[in-house]
């Protein structure tokens, strides 16, 4: 399954497009926002206020750990 990365805030109009994702990471936002509450109710892991998302290449494989609040790039397109 895919993890959705957002360079800006997680918007309500994007929630409907997130069915089937295994996690969401947003550069801007808070854990008490309405979109965050909806994702939490759906059981979708979410990290917010993550710096450096613009440095992650499209198609990269990442590991999302919401318990520690970390996002780790495992590999990117240039590694394959």
MDTraj code that builds the backbone (N, CA, C; nanometers):
import mdtraj as md
import numpy as np

residues = "UNK UNK UNK UNK UNK UNK UNK UNK UNK UNK UNK UNK UNK UNK UNK UNK UNK UNK UNK UNK UNK UNK UNK UNK UNK UNK UNK UNK UNK UNK UNK UNK UNK UNK UNK UNK UNK UNK UNK UNK UNK UNK UNK UNK UNK UNK UNK UNK UNK UNK UNK UNK UNK UNK UNK UNK UNK UNK UNK UNK UNK UNK UNK UNK UNK UNK UNK UNK UNK UNK UNK UNK UNK UNK UNK UNK UNK UNK UNK UNK".split()
xyz = np.array([
    [0.0841, -0.1183, 0.0000],
    [0.0000, 0.0000, 0.0000],
    [0.0883, 0.1241, 0.0000],
    [0.0328, 0.2324, -0.0432],
    [0.1070, 0.3574, -0.0557],
    [0.0915, 0.4458, 0.0667],
    [0.1910, 0.5298, 0.0863],
    [0.1837, 0.6360, 0.1856],
    [0.1737, 0.7660, 0.1080],
    [0.0757, 0.8480, 0.1430],
    [0.0565, 0.9755, 0.0748],
    [0.1389, 1.0835, 0.1444],
    [0.2138, 1.1601, 0.0655],
    [0.2941, 1.2695, 0.1179],
    [0.2357, 1.4020, 0.0695],
    [0.2189, 1.4973, 0.1601],
    [0.1657, 1.6285, 0.1263],
    [0.2692, 1.7347, 0.1580],
    [0.3035, 1.8160, 0.0595],
    [0.4013, 1.9221, 0.0806],
    [0.3441, 2.0339, 0.1670],
    [0.2162, 2.0553, 0.1597],
    [0.1502, 2.1590, 0.2381],
    [0.0590, 2.0966, 0.3416],
    [-0.0461, 2.1665, 0.3784],
    [-0.1384, 2.1131, 0.4780],
    [-0.2279, 2.0036, 0.4190],
    [-0.2726, 1.9156, 0.5044],
    [-0.3695, 1.8140, 0.4659],
    [-0.5064, 1.8800, 0.4636],
    [-0.5677, 1.8833, 0.3451],
    [-0.6960, 1.9518, 0.3283],
    [-0.8113, 1.8517, 0.3302],
    [-0.9271, 1.8995, 0.3708],
    [-1.0469, 1.8148, 0.3757],
    [-1.0816, 1.7576, 0.2389],
    [-1.0636, 1.8351, 0.1321],
    [-1.1006, 1.7860, -0.0001],
    [-1.0094, 1.6729, -0.0478],
    [-0.8962, 1.6515, 0.0181],
    [-0.8057, 1.5433, -0.0198],
    [-0.8403, 1.4122, 0.0496],
    [-0.9178, 1.4178, 0.1557],
    [-0.9491, 1.2979, 0.2346],
    [-1.0161, 1.1906, 0.1492],
    [-1.1075, 1.2293, 0.0627],
    [-1.1790, 1.1306, -0.0185],
    [-1.0870, 1.0580, -0.1163],
    [-0.9748, 1.1185, -0.1504],
    [-0.8798, 1.0575, -0.2432],
    [-0.7813, 0.9641, -0.1735],
    [-0.7920, 0.9493, -0.0427],
    [-0.6939, 0.8738, 0.0339],
    [-0.7384, 0.7327, 0.0701],
    [-0.8435, 0.6833, 0.0069],
    [-0.8835, 0.5464, 0.0369],
    [-0.7765, 0.4510, -0.0145],
    [-0.7404, 0.3564, 0.0668],
    [-0.6408, 0.2586, 0.0269],
    [-0.4977, 0.2927, 0.0616],
    [-0.4723, 0.4121, 0.1189],
    [-0.3356, 0.4429, 0.1596],
    [-0.3092, 0.3827, 0.2971],
    [-0.1835, 0.3493, 0.3221],
    [-0.1489, 0.2892, 0.4502],
    [-0.0990, 0.3920, 0.5514],
    [-0.0812, 0.5152, 0.5075],
    [-0.0382, 0.6213, 0.5963],
    [-0.0336, 0.7538, 0.5239],
    [-0.0315, 0.8616, 0.6007],
    [-0.0286, 0.9968, 0.5450],
    [0.0755, 1.0781, 0.6209],
    [0.1529, 1.1555, 0.5454],
    [0.2531, 1.2449, 0.6032],
    [0.2296, 1.3831, 0.5434],
    [0.2220, 1.4838, 0.6293],
    [0.1990, 1.6204, 0.5829],
    [0.3057, 1.7139, 0.6393],
    [0.3507, 1.8063, 0.5558],
    [0.4516, 1.9030, 0.5984],
    [0.3948, 2.0054, 0.6957],
    [0.2663, 2.0347, 0.6811],
    [0.2020, 2.1363, 0.7638],
    [0.0757, 2.0765, 0.8238],
    [0.0480, 2.1098, 0.9478],
    [-0.0758, 2.0637, 1.0089],
    [-0.0589, 2.0257, 1.1540],
    [-0.1696, 1.9849, 1.2121],
    [-0.1700, 1.9452, 1.3525],
    [-0.2507, 1.8188, 1.3726],
    [-0.2231, 1.7498, 1.4816],
    [-0.2896, 1.6225, 1.5073],
    [-0.4351, 1.6386, 1.5510],
    [-0.4765, 1.7612, 1.5819],
    [-0.6146, 1.7820, 1.6231],
    [-0.6997, 1.8444, 1.5125],
    [-0.6456, 1.8559, 1.3919],
    [-0.7221, 1.9127, 1.2808],
    [-0.8341, 1.8171, 1.2412],
    [-0.9330, 1.8694, 1.1724],
    [-1.0454, 1.7864, 1.1287],
    [-0.9998, 1.6725, 1.0367],
    [-0.9144, 1.6984, 0.9360],
    [-0.8662, 1.5874, 0.8529],
    [-0.7913, 1.4814, 0.9348],
    [-0.7127, 1.5243, 1.0325],
    [-0.6398, 1.4289, 1.1164],
    [-0.7361, 1.3424, 1.1967],
    [-0.8420, 1.4021, 1.2474],
    [-0.9417, 1.3257, 1.3231],
    [-1.0121, 1.2230, 1.2357],
    [-1.0421, 1.2594, 1.1124],
    [-1.1074, 1.1655, 1.0205],
    [-1.0141, 1.0485, 0.9887],
    [-0.8882, 1.0780, 0.9604],
    [-0.7925, 0.9706, 0.9319],
    [-0.7744, 0.8800, 1.0530],
    [-0.7668, 0.9379, 1.1714],
    [-0.7528, 0.8589, 1.2934],
    [-0.8723, 0.7661, 1.3115],
    [-0.9919, 0.8170, 1.2854],
    [-1.1134, 0.7351, 1.2970],
    [-1.1127, 0.6202, 1.1969],
    [-1.0474, 0.6407, 1.0823],
    [-1.0360, 0.5354, 0.9808],
    [-0.9197, 0.4408, 1.0081],
    [-0.8399, 0.4702, 1.1105],
    [-0.7258, 0.3857, 1.1436],
    [-0.6044, 0.4072, 1.0550],
    [-0.5963, 0.5249, 0.9917],
    [-0.4840, 0.5552, 0.9020],
    [-0.3769, 0.6311, 0.9801],
    [-0.2552, 0.5769, 0.9878],
    [-0.1466, 0.6471, 1.0571],
    [-0.1170, 0.7814, 0.9909],
    [-0.0830, 0.8817, 1.0739],
    [-0.0609, 1.0173, 1.0250],
    [0.0548, 1.0814, 1.0995],
    [0.1457, 1.1411, 1.0234],
    [0.2499, 1.2278, 1.0785],
    [0.2273, 1.3669, 1.0220],
    [0.2355, 1.4690, 1.1065],
    [0.2178, 1.6069, 1.0598],
    [0.3380, 1.6910, 1.1020],
    [0.3523, 1.8050, 1.0372],
    [0.4616, 1.8996, 1.0641],
    [0.5974, 1.8327, 1.0426],
    [0.6103, 1.7596, 0.9317],
    [0.7337, 1.6892, 0.8990],
    [0.8151, 1.7742, 0.8014],
    [0.9349, 1.8100, 0.8428],
    [1.0229, 1.8908, 0.7582],
    [1.0947, 1.8028, 0.6560],
    [1.1278, 1.8606, 0.5420],
    [1.2098, 1.7931, 0.4429],
    [1.1366, 1.7033, 0.3453],
    [1.0047, 1.7080, 0.3420],
    [0.9312, 1.6228, 0.2484],
    [0.9642, 1.6550, 0.1036],
    [1.0012, 1.7802, 0.0779],
    [1.0348, 1.8186, -0.0591],
    [1.1666, 1.7561, -0.1054],
    [1.2400, 1.6943, -0.0162],
    [1.3653, 1.6276, -0.0502],
    [1.3458, 1.4800, -0.0863],
    [1.2243, 1.4286, -0.0699],
    [1.1960, 1.2880, -0.0980],
    [1.1470, 1.2757, -0.2420],
    [1.2152, 1.1953, -0.3214],
    [1.1804, 1.1795, -0.4621],
    [1.0517, 1.1003, -0.4791],
    [0.9738, 1.1344, -0.5831],
    [0.8551, 1.0571, -0.6170],
    [0.8951, 0.9119, -0.6377],
    [0.8131, 0.8208, -0.5873],
    [0.8394, 0.6793, -0.6048],
    [0.9305, 0.6190, -0.4990],
    [0.9727, 0.7008, -0.4030],
    [1.0594, 0.6493, -0.2968],
    [0.9818, 0.5561, -0.2051],
    [1.0509, 0.4590, -0.1497],
    [0.9944, 0.3736, -0.0472],
    [1.0317, 0.4333, 0.0874],
    [0.9310, 0.4516, 0.1727],
    [0.9553, 0.5104, 0.3036],
    [0.8956, 0.4232, 0.4129],
    [0.9498, 0.4393, 0.5319],
    [0.8981, 0.3708, 0.6501],
    [0.8412, 0.4770, 0.7423],
    [0.7171, 0.4601, 0.7798],
    [0.6450, 0.5560, 0.8630],
    [0.6282, 0.4946, 1.0012],
    [0.6782, 0.5618, 1.1042],
    [0.6646, 0.5142, 1.2415],
    [0.5975, 0.6234, 1.3235],
    [0.4685, 0.6095, 1.3427],
    [0.3930, 0.7124, 1.4142],
    [0.4152, 0.7064, 1.5647],
    [0.4653, 0.5945, 1.6157],
    [0.4943, 0.5861, 1.7587],
    [0.6136, 0.6726, 1.7949],
    [0.7158, 0.6722, 1.7106],
    [0.8333, 0.7552, 1.7374],
    [0.8274, 0.8885, 1.6635],
    [0.7313, 0.9028, 1.5704],
    [0.7184, 1.0255, 1.4930],
    [0.8251, 1.0392, 1.3867],
    [0.8642, 0.9269, 1.3264],
    [0.9734, 0.9329, 1.2289],
    [0.9309, 0.8821, 1.0911],
    [0.9977, 0.9350, 0.9925],
    [0.9809, 0.8937, 0.8535],
    [1.1208, 0.8671, 0.7992],
    [1.1427, 0.7464, 0.7496],
    [1.2752, 0.7086, 0.7003],
    [1.2648, 0.6671, 0.5547],
    [1.3500, 0.7243, 0.4708],
    [1.3548, 0.6842, 0.3294],
    [1.4349, 0.5552, 0.3208],
    [1.3715, 0.4501, 0.2666],
    [1.4364, 0.3204, 0.2527],
    [1.5118, 0.3133, 0.1221],
    [1.4468, 0.3539, 0.0143],
    [1.5125, 0.3601, -0.1158],
    [1.4355, 0.4565, -0.2040],
    [1.5021, 0.5053, -0.3080],
    [1.4375, 0.5950, -0.4028],
    [1.4608, 0.5422, -0.5426],
    [1.3966, 0.6026, -0.6409],
    [1.4068, 0.5568, -0.7800],
    [1.5516, 0.5453, -0.8267],
    [1.6373, 0.6336, -0.7807],
    [1.7761, 0.6295, -0.8267],
    [1.8526, 0.5108, -0.7695],
    [1.7972, 0.4466, -0.6638],
    [1.8611, 0.3301, -0.6028],
    [1.8282, 0.2020, -0.6768],
    [1.7255, 0.2026, -0.7615],
    [1.6816, 0.0787, -0.8253],
    [1.7424, 0.0628, -0.9614],
])
top = md.Topology()
chain = top.add_chain()
for i, resn in enumerate(residues, 1):
    res = top.add_residue(resn, chain, resSeq=i)
    for name in ("N", "CA", "C"):
        top.add_atom(name, md.element.get_by_symbol(name[0]), res)
traj = md.Trajectory(xyz[None], top)
